[in-house]
């Protein structure tokens, strides 16, 4: 806790900012700080966004609990301070502190950050600067923490490489114990010795060290035997996803060609119904939350769903517990499944057709037919829902005018079906610009330039004629900057640092994002951002992320790209192995021998 009133300058800092609960810690479930034993590896998990966003990320809850379970390590947390807090820290000369012990972040052995989103990269520099840690790995000394990064951005790491000592490529449940054990065994040794040792761990990429072989992604093969939370930190303030979160499986079998997560999280590994049930029961008992989210890339594909519903239905009804499904397939089965969960009837259902025509959905391997969409909408409104949210993308490879017009046709069909079932039929459409991502079949494709993207977004919006349909679309400028860094190299680190120095913060927040400033930075540094975002790549071109082995072979990605251009679907790999590269490389059922 903070010291007595009047003796700790942090009290006046907290009194001067909005939502001081973001920085006080002390939440239920955060756990006591272990003793001051210098032999412990002390890890500060840093999330590069505001508290409300970071506390909603289940990955850090898992790694926090895992680290605390290790006898040789302890975990604390920090989140990017909101601009008012950043200003207060700077004006008072106070270092950024961790929530649990209020220890300065610079005093930890390890600072671990997650790379979830390209537009959060400047926030990592804010954390480093407020903690008084040098930005560049090459400039850090013996007293500075080892800065480690994980998450999807670790598979395309080069734009952030100069700032990171070691990238963990793959599942933290496997890598964190091995990395922290290595650091623990080298306590008292030099920084160079520690980083050199980390570079020898499979799945760890150290930019300052030459590593002769590609860095191969590490995975948890058996989720039931892996660490999982039976306690979670319950926030003292409202957060984005205020609920228990239980991961029911990793990976996805559907193979959407635009989806980086679906490619890099392979193969599918399911948690058993017994394991999930045990976790849910303990989390409900230990947290007091009244909502449980079953998380995965495609929760309705979980083979144990029926068993869980049968087991928990009485308890859910008797205790007013809400069970939520964050993602629904576009089919009647998913809607019927959702209908069994009466507690979510008050809201709406969300579907992601992604494209307006069957042709373009085949290109991206979405595997959703017009009949599937119609049957899902029929089931939705016949079961009594009034609202539907539909996700689409624009700028997908081979997109034509009729594909955008198809969005209107689907919306009109939804309104018509709602009217038939005498439902209100509010249709909310979200339209996002497509960003080609590393390790996907579309990693060679050009991104649509921002002018054309804005023009297409306006066309779709202006041609919605039914007042029951509302549309929002992401700002093309933000999508453009995301695309620059999604396929960037280490030269872009200079741009990240310079943009930060000129004031860029919270680029994922429209109220803070400054596109003109980014373009000025690129211009002043002699960087052409179009080269990164809007340029198509040759298939034989060496790509900045080729030294990272996601497990999916480049041969497979090229084959999938060719099938996309031929409007050819690839079946769900539950129906049979598609030989993506994982076959024979893992003991996971279905991938062990192809």
C-alpha positions in Angstrom: 0.0 0.0 0.0 1.0 3.6 -0.4 2.7 5.1 2.7 1.0 7.5 5.1 -0.6 10.6 3.8 1.9 13.4 3.2 5.0 11.2 3.0 4.6 9.7 -0.5 4.7 12.0 -3.6 2.6 9.4 -5.5 -0.4 10.4 -3.4 -0.5 13.9 -4.9 0.1 12.4 -8.4 -2.9 10.1 -8.1 -5.0 12.9 -6.8 -4.3 14.9 -9.9 -5.3 12.3 -12.6 -8.5 10.8 -13.9 -9.2 7.3 -12.8 -6.4 6.8 -10.3 -7.6 3.2 -9.8 -5.6 2.4 -13.0 -2.4 2.8 -11.0 -3.1 1.8 -7.4 -3.1 -2.0 -7.7 -4.4 -4.0 -4.7 -7.1 -5.7 -6.7 -8.7 -9.0 -5.5 -6.6 -11.9 -6.8 -3.4 -9.9 -7.5 -1.6 -11.9 -4.8 1.0 -10.9 -2.3 4.5 -9.9 -3.5 7.0 -12.6 -2.6 9.8 -11.9 -0.1 12.6 -9.6 -1.0 14.9 -12.6 -1.6 17.4 -11.4 -4.1 17.6 -14.8 -5.6 14.1 -14.5 -7.2 13.7 -13.5 -10.8 11.4 -10.5 -10.6 9.2 -10.0 -13.7 7.1 -6.9 -14.5 4.5 -7.7 -17.2 3.9 -4.5 -19.2 0.8 -4.1 -21.4 1.2 -1.4 -24.0 -2.2 0.1 -23.6 -4.4 1.6 -20.8 -5.4 -0.5 -17.8 -8.9 -1.2 -18.9 -7.7 -2.8 -22.1 -4.7 -4.6 -20.6 -6.8 -6.1 -17.8 -9.1 -7.6 -20.4 -6.3 -9.6 -22.0 -6.5 -13.2 -20.7 -2.9 -14.0 -21.9 -1.4 -11.8 -19.3 -3.6 -13.2 -16.6 -2.3 -16.7 -17.5 1.4 -15.6 -17.6 1.0 -13.7 -14.4 -0.4 -16.7 -12.6 2.1 -19.0 -14.2 5.1 -16.8 -13.1 3.8 -16.6 -9.5 3.5 -20.4 -9.4 7.3 -20.7 -10.1 9.3 -21.0 -6.9 12.2 -19.0 -8.4 10.2 -16.1 -9.8 7.6 -13.5 -9.0 5.3 -11.3 -11.2 4.0 -7.8 -11.0 2.2 -5.5 -13.6 2.3 -2.2 -15.3 0.2 -0.6 -18.0 0.8 2.4 -20.2 -0.1 5.5 -18.3 -2.9 7.7 -19.8 -1.5 11.0 -21.0 -2.5 12.9 -17.8 -0.6 10.3 -15.7 2.4 10.5 -18.1 2.5 14.3 -17.6 2.1 14.0 -13.8 5.0 11.5 -13.6 7.3 13.7 -15.7 6.5 16.9 -13.9 7.2 15.3 -10.5 10.3 13.4 -11.6 8.7 10.2 -10.5 9.6 6.8 -12.1 6.9 4.5 -13.4 6.1 1.9 -10.8 4.6 -1.6 -10.7 1.1 -2.0 -9.3 1.8 -4.6 -6.7 4.9 -3.4 -4.8 5.1 0.2 -6.2 8.7 -0.8 -7.0 10.2 1.2 -9.9 9.9 -0.8 -13.1 13.6 -0.2 -13.7 14.4 -2.3 -10.6 13.0 -5.5 -12.1 15.1 -8.3 -13.6 12.8 -8.7 -16.5 10.3 -6.3 -18.3 8.0 -8.4 -20.4 5.8 -6.7 -23.0 3.3 -8.1 -25.4 3.1 -7.2 -29.1 -0.6 -7.6 -29.8 -1.2 -4.6 -32.2 1.1 -2.6 -34.4 -0.5 0.7 -33.3 0.6 0.1 -29.7 4.3 0.1 -30.4 4.9 3.8 -29.4 3.3 3.0 -26.0 6.2 0.5 -25.3 8.6 3.4 -25.7 6.5 5.4 -23.2 6.8 2.6 -20.7 10.6 2.4 -21.2 11.1 6.1 -21.0 9.0 6.6 -17.9 10.9 3.7 -16.3 14.2 5.3 -17.2 15.2 2.3 -19.3 17.3 3.0 -22.5 15.2 2.5 -25.6 17.8 0.5 -27.5 19.1 -2.9 -26.4 22.6 -2.0 -27.4 22.6 1.0 -24.9 21.4 -0.9 -21.8 23.7 -1.6 -19.0 24.1 -4.2 -16.3 21.5 -2.6 -14.0 18.7 -2.5 -16.6 16.0 -5.1 -16.9 16.1 -7.7 -19.7 13.4 -6.6 -22.0 11.4 -9.5 -23.5 8.5 -9.4 -26.0 6.0 -12.0 -27.0 2.6 -12.1 -28.8 1.8 -12.2 -32.5 4.1 -9.3 -33.2 7.0 -11.5 -32.2 6.5 -13.4 -35.5 7.2 -10.2 -37.5 9.6 -8.6 -35.0 11.9 -6.4 -37.0 10.3 -3.0 -36.5 10.7 -3.4 -32.8 13.9 -5.5 -32.8 16.3 -2.7 -31.8 14.2 -2.1 -28.6 13.9 -5.7 -27.5 16.5 -7.9 -25.9 14.7 -11.2 -26.6 11.6 -12.2 -28.4 9.6 -15.3 -27.2 8.1 -16.8 -30.3 5.2 -19.1 -29.4 3.2 -20.1 -26.4 4.2 -18.5 -23.1 3.1 -21.5 -21.1 6.1 -23.3 -22.6 8.6 -20.5 -23.0 8.2 -18.5 -19.8 9.4 -21.2 -17.4 12.3 -22.0 -19.6 13.4 -18.4 -20.1 13.0 -17.5 -16.4 14.8 -20.7 -15.2 17.7 -19.7 -17.5 17.8 -16.2 -16.1 17.6 -17.5 -12.5 20.5 -19.9 -13.1 22.6 -17.0 -14.3 21.8 -14.5 -11.5 24.8 -12.4 -10.9 26.3 -13.0 -14.4 26.7 -10.3 -17.0 23.9 -9.1 -19.2 25.7 -10.5 -22.3 26.0 -13.9 -20.7 22.3 -14.0 -19.9 21.2 -12.8 -23.4 23.6 -15.3 -25.0 22.0 -18.1 -23.0 18.5 -17.0 -24.0 19.5 -17.1 -27.7 20.1 -20.8 -27.4 16.6 -21.6 -26.3 14.4 -22.9 -29.0 11.7 -20.3 -29.7 13.8 -17.3 -28.6 15.0 -14.7 -31.0 17.8 -12.3 -29.8 18.3 -9.5 -32.4 21.8 -8.7 -31.1 23.0 -12.3 -31.5 23.6 -14.1 -34.8 21.3 -17.2 -34.8 22.1 -19.5 -37.7 18.8 -21.3 -37.9 15.3 -19.9 -38.2 13.7 -19.4 -34.8 11.0 -22.0 -34.6 7.7 -21.2 -32.8 7.1 -23.2 -29.6 3.7 -24.6 -28.7 1.8 -26.2 -25.8 0.9 -29.6 -27.1 -1.4 -30.7 -24.3 -3.6 -28.0 -22.9 -4.9 -30.1 -20.0 -1.4 -30.6 -18.6 -0.4 -26.9 -19.2 -0.8 -24.2 -16.6 -4.2 -22.6 -16.4 -5.7 -20.0 -14.0 -7.9 -21.0 -11.1 -7.7 -17.4 -9.8 -7.9 -14.1 -11.8 -7.2 -10.5 -10.9 -10.5 -8.8 -10.4 -10.2 -5.1 -11.3 -11.2 -2.3 -9.0 -12.7 -0.3 -12.0 -14.6 -1.1 -15.1 -12.7 -2.7 -17.9 -13.4 -3.7 -21.6 -14.2 -7.3 -20.9 -15.3 -7.6 -17.3 -15.7 -11.3 -16.9 -14.0 -14.6 -16.3 -12.2 -15.7 -19.4 -11.5 -19.4 -20.1 -9.5 -20.5 -23.1 -11.2 -23.7 -24.5 -8.8 -24.3 -27.4 -5.9 -22.9 -29.3 -5.7 -22.6 -33.0 -8.3 -22.8 -35.8 -9.0 -25.4 -38.4 -10.8 -23.2 -40.9 -7.8 -21.7 -42.7 -9.1 -18.2 -43.6 -6.3 -16.8 -45.8 -6.4 -13.3 -44.4 -6.3 -14.4 -40.8 -2.8 -14.3 -39.2 -4.0 -15.8 -35.9 -5.5 -18.7 -37.7 -2.2 -19.4 -39.4 0.3 -18.8 -36.6 -1.7 -20.5 -33.8 -1.8 -23.9 -35.5 -2.3 -26.7 -34.8 -5.6 -26.9 -33.0 -5.3 -28.1 -29.4 -8.5 -28.6 -27.3 -8.9 -28.4 -23.6 -11.1 -31.2 -22.2 -14.6 -30.5 -20.8 -13.4 -31.7 -17.4 -10.5 -29.3 -17.4 -12.7 -26.4 -18.5 -15.4 -27.3 -16.0 -12.8 -27.4 -13.2 -11.4 -24.0 -14.2 -14.9 -22.4 -14.4 -16.0 -23.7 -11.0 -12.8 -22.5 -9.3 -12.8 -19.1 -11.0 -16.5 -18.5 -10.1 -15.7 -19.4 -6.5 -12.6 -17.3 -6.3 -13.6 -14.1 -8.2 -17.3 -13.4 -7.8 -17.7 -12.6 -11.4 -21.1 -13.4 -12.9 -20.1 -13.9 -16.5 -18.0 -16.5 -18.1 -16.5 -16.1 -21.6 -15.4 -19.2 -23.5 -12.5 -18.0 -25.6 -10.9 -19.3 -28.8 -10.6 -18.3 -32.4 -13.8 -20.2 -33.2 -15.5 -21.2 -29.9 -18.5 -22.9 -31.7 -16.0 -25.4 -33.2 -15.0 -26.7 -29.8 -16.0 -30.4 -29.7 -16.8 -30.3 -26.0 -19.3 -27.4 -26.1 -22.4 -29.7 -25.7 -20.9 -31.4 -22.7 -20.1 -28.1 -21.0 -23.6 -26.7 -21.6 -25.2 -29.8 -20.2 -23.0 -29.7 -17.1 -23.5 -26.0 -16.4 -27.0 -25.2 -17.5 -28.6 -25.7 -14.1 -25.9 -23.7 -12.3 -26.1 -20.9 -14.8 -29.8 -20.6 -14.4 -29.9 -21.0 -10.6 -27.1 -18.5 -10.0 -27.8 -16.0 -12.7 -24.4 -16.7 -14.3 -24.1 -15.5 -17.9 -22.1 -17.6 -20.4 -20.9 -15.7 -23.4 -19.7 -16.9 -26.8 -17.4 -14.2 -28.3 -17.5 -15.6 -31.8 -20.3 -17.3 -33.7 -20.0 -19.2 -37.0 -22.3 -18.0 -39.7 -24.7 -20.8 -39.6 -27.9 -21.9 -37.9 -26.2 -24.3 -35.6 -24.3 -21.5 -33.9 -27.5 -19.5 -33.5 -29.3 -22.5 -32.0 -26.5 -23.0 -29.7 -26.6 -19.4 -28.6 -30.4 -19.7 -28.1 -29.7 -22.3 -25.4 -28.0 -19.6 -23.4 -31.0 -17.5 -22.5 -28.9 -15.0 -20.7 -27.5 -13.6 -23.9 -30.9 -13.0 -25.5 -31.0 -9.4 -24.4 -28.0 -8.5 -26.5 -27.4 -9.1 -30.2 -25.5 -11.7 -32.2 -22.4 -11.0 -34.1 -21.4 -12.7 -37.4 -18.4 -12.1 -39.7 -19.2 -12.9 -43.3 -16.1 -10.8 -44.2 -17.0 -10.3 -47.8 -20.2 -9.5 -49.7 -20.1 -12.2 -52.4 -19.6 -15.9 -52.5 -16.8 -15.4 -55.0 -14.7 -13.2 -52.7 -15.5 -15.4 -49.7 -14.0 -18.3 -51.7 -10.9 -16.2 -52.4 -10.3 -15.7 -48.6 -11.4 -19.3 -47.9 -14.1 -18.1 -45.5 -16.2 -21.2 -46.4 -19.5 -19.4 -45.8 -22.2 -19.7 -48.5 -25.1 -17.3 -49.1 -27.4 -20.1 -47.8 -25.4 -20.2 -44.6 -25.8 -16.5 -44.1 -29.5 -16.7 -44.8 -30.1 -19.6 -42.4 -28.1 -17.9 -39.7 -30.2 -14.8 -40.0 -33.4 -16.8 -40.1 -32.4 -18.6 -36.9 -31.4 -15.4 -35.2 -34.7 -13.5 -35.8 -36.9 -16.6 -35.3 -35.3 -17.1 -31.9 -36.3 -13.6 -30.9 -33.2 -11.5 -31.3 -33.6 -7.9 -32.5 -30.1 -6.9 -33.2 -27.3 -8.3 -35.4 -23.8 -7.0 -36.0 -22.0 -8.0 -39.2 -18.3 -7.7 -39.8 -16.9 -7.1 -43.3 -13.6 -6.1 -44.8 -12.7 -4.0 -47.8 -9.6 -4.0 -49.9 -9.3 -7.8 -50.0 -7.3 -9.3 -52.9 -9.3 -9.4 -56.2 -12.1 -7.2 -54.7 -14.5 -5.8 -57.2 -17.4 -3.3 -57.1 -20.0 -6.1 -57.0 -18.3 -7.5 -53.8 -18.9 -4.2 -52.0 -22.5 -4.1 -53.4 -23.0 -7.5 -52.0 -22.6 -6.0 -48.5 -25.8 -4.0 -49.2 -27.6 -7.2 -50.4 -26.7 -9.1 -47.2 -27.9 -6.1 -45.1 -31.2 -5.9 -47.0 -31.7 -9.6 -46.7 -31.2 -9.3 -42.9 -33.8 -6.5 -42.7 -36.3 -8.5 -44.8 -35.9 -11.6 -42.6 -36.3 -9.6 -39.4 -39.5 -8.0 -40.8 -40.8 -11.5 -41.7 -40.4 -12.6 -38.1 -41.8 -9.3 -36.8 -38.5 -8.4 -35.1 -37.1 -4.8 -34.9 -34.1 -5.8 -37.0 -31.4 -3.4 -36.2 -28.4 -4.2 -38.4 -25.0 -2.8 -37.3 -22.2 -3.1 -39.9 -18.5 -2.8 -39.2 -16.3 -2.3 -42.2 -12.5 -2.7 -41.7 -9.7 -2.2 -44.2 -7.7 -5.3 -45.0 -4.1 -5.4 -43.8 -1.9 -8.1 -45.3 -0.1 -9.9 -42.5 3.2 -11.9 -42.2 2.9 -15.7 -42.3 -0.4 -15.7 -44.2 -1.1 -16.6 -47.9 -1.7 -12.9 -48.5 1.7 -11.7 -47.1 2.8 -11.0 -50.7 -0.3 -8.9 -51.6 -0.3 -5.1 -51.8 -2.5 -3.2 -49.4 -5.1 -0.9 -50.8 -3.9 2.7 -50.7 -5.7 4.9 -48.2 -7.3 7.1 -50.8 -9.0 4.3 -52.5 -9.9 2.6 -49.2 -11.6 5.8 -48.0 -13.4 6.2 -51.3 -14.7 2.6 -51.1 -15.8 3.0 -47.4 -17.7 6.1 -48.3 -19.4 4.4 -51.2 -20.6 1.5 -49.1 -21.8 3.9 -46.4 -23.5 6.3 -48.8 -25.4 3.6 -50.6 -27.0 2.1 -47.5 -30.6 3.1 -48.1 -32.4 1.3 -45.2 -32.6 3.3 -41.9 -32.4 0.0 -40.0 -28.8 -0.4 -41.2 -26.0 1.6 -39.6 -22.4 1.4 -40.7 -19.1 2.3 -39.2 -15.7 1.9 -40.8 -12.2 2.1 -39.5 -10.2 5.2 -40.4 -8.1 4.3 -43.5 -5.1 6.3 -42.1 -4.9 4.1 -39.1 -5.2 1.0 -41.3 -2.4 2.3 -43.5 0.0 2.8 -40.6 -0.9 -0.6 -39.2 0.0 -2.0 -42.7 3.3 -0.2 -42.7 4.5 -1.9 -39.5 2.8 -5.3 -40.1 5.3 -6.2 -42.8 8.1 -3.9 -41.8 11.8 -4.3 -41.2 14.2 -2.9 -38.6 14.6 0.4 -40.5 11.2 1.4 -39.2 12.5 1.4 -35.6 13.9 4.9 -36.3 10.4 6.0 -37.3 8.8 4.6 -34.2 11.3 6.3 -32.0 11.1 9.6 -33.8 7.3 9.6 -33.9 7.3 9.0 -30.2 9.7 11.9 -29.6 7.3 14.1 -31.5 4.4 13.1 -29.3 2.8 9.9 -30.8 1.0 7.9 -28.1 -2.0 5.5 -28.2 -2.1 5.3 -32.0 -4.9 2.8 -31.8 -7.1 5.5 -30.2 -8.6 7.9 -32.9 -8.5 10.8 -30.5 -4.7 10.6 -30.2 -3.7 9.2 -33.6 -1.9 11.9 -35.7 -1.5 10.7 -39.3 0.1 13.9 -40.5 2.8 13.6 -37.8 3.6 10.0 -39.0 3.9 11.1 -42.6 6.2 14.0 -41.6 8.4 11.5 -39.7 8.6 9.2 -42.7 9.5 12.1 -45.0 12.1 13.5 -42.7 13.8 10.0 -42.3 13.7 9.3 -46.0 11.3 6.3 -45.6 8.7 5.6 -48.2 5.8 4.0 -46.2 4.1 2.9 -49.4 7.0 0.5 -50.0 5.9 -1.4 -46.9 2.1 -1.1 -47.0 1.1 -0.9 -50.7 3.8 -2.8 -52.5 3.2 -6.3 -53.7 6.1 -8.7 -53.0 7.5 -11.4 -55.3 7.2 -14.9 -54.0 11.0 -15.4 -54.2 11.7 -12.2 -52.3 13.4 -12.5 -48.9 11.0 -11.2 -46.4 11.9 -9.5 -43.1 10.3 -12.2 -41.1 11.7 -15.2 -43.0 14.0 -16.0 -40.0 10.9 -16.8 -37.9 9.4 -20.3 -38.4 5.7 -20.2 -37.5 5.4 -23.9 -38.3 3.4 -23.3 -41.4 5.6 -23.8 -44.5 6.1 -21.1 -47.1 5.3 -23.8 -49.7 1.8 -24.1 -48.2 1.3 -20.4 -48.1 2.2 -20.1 -51.8 -0.1 -22.9 -52.6 -3.0 -21.3 -50.7 -2.3 -18.0 -52.5 -2.6 -19.7 -55.8 -5.8 -21.3 -54.8 -7.1 -18.0 -53.6 -6.5 -16.4 -57.0 -8.3 -19.4 -58.6 -11.3 -18.9 -56.2 -10.6 -22.4 -54.8 -11.6 -23.5 -51.3 -9.4 -25.5 -49.0 -11.4 -27.8 -46.7 -11.4 -27.5 -42.9 -8.5 -29.5 -41.7 -10.7 -31.5 -39.3 -11.9 -33.2 -42.5 -8.3 -34.3 -43.3 -4.8 -33.0 -43.2 -4.0 -30.2 -45.7 -0.3 -30.6 -45.1 0.4 -27.0 -43.9 3.8 -27.9 -42.5 2.9 -29.0 -39.0 2.4 -32.7 -40.0 5.1 -34.8 -38.4 6.5 -31.9 -36.3 4.2 -32.4 -33.3 2.5 -35.1 -31.3 -0.8 -33.1 -31.4 -3.6 -35.5 -32.6 -4.3 -35.1 -36.3 -0.9 -33.5 -37.0 1.5 -36.1 -35.9 1.7 -37.9 -39.3 -0.6 -35.9 -41.6 
